[in-house]
Amino acid sequence: MNDDERLTRLETRLTEQEATIEDLNRIVTEQWRLIDRLARQVSAMREQVETLAERSAPRGPEPPPPHY
């Protein structure tokens, strides 16, 4: 293999690697946005569950089950 062919192969590999890196960066960025959005949704749902649990919590001692 002569130097011209070797150089061409290296340039081709570099170009392909740069494209791959750009694709991976785009995918990671999209996934990070999705994770952030889902984390905010989970936080909001946790707050809703806590609020509902506070509203429906019994105020006094729990009565014994019917089989006692």
Secondary structure, 3 states (H helix, E strand, C coil): CCHHHHHHHHHHHHHHHHHHHHHHHHHHHHHHHHHHHHHHHHHHHHHHHHHHHHHHCCCCCCCCCCCC
